[in-house]
Amino acid sequence: MTSRYTSWRKSTRSDDGNCVEVANAVDGTVGVRDSKDATGPTLEFRPATWSAFTSGLRAGKFSL
């Protein structure tokens, strides 16, 4: 349910439309959705889980 989230945002590096958007709920839950389908499903993550994931991205842990 996307209505519990406000201020959806996507990377400033996203310019071709193939993006995800991220937003926070009041309780801290992080929502992630496909930017091309704003009414579609939303993945939900606990704040600590999302932080660990984004830290891993920045550290290059998921690079091919």
WOPE-V652784 format. One record per residue. RES is the residue in three letters. NEAR is the number of other ideal C-beta (glycine too) atoms within 8 Angstrom. Layout:
# WOPE-V652784
res = (RES:RES)
near = (NEAR:NEAR)
This chain:
# WOPE-V652784
res = (MET:THR:SER:ARG:TYR:THR:SER:TRP:ARG:LYS:SER:THR:ARG:SER:ASP:ASP:GLY:ASN:CYS:VAL:GLU:VAL:ALA:ASN:ALA:VAL:ASP:GLY:THR:VAL:GLY:VAL:ARG:ASP:SER:LYS:ASP:ALA:THR:GLY:PRO:THR:LEU:GLU:PHE:ARG:PRO:ALA:THR:TRP:SER:ALA:PHE:THR:SER:GLY:LEU:ARG:ALA:GLY:LYS:PHE:SER:LEU)
near = (4:9:4:8:11:5:6:10:6:9:5:3:4:10:4:5:7:5:11:8:12:10:11:11:10:5:4:8:11:13:15:10:14:8:11:6:7:8:4:7:4:10:7:7:11:8:9:6:8:10:8:8:9:8:8:9:9:6:6:6:6:5:4:1)
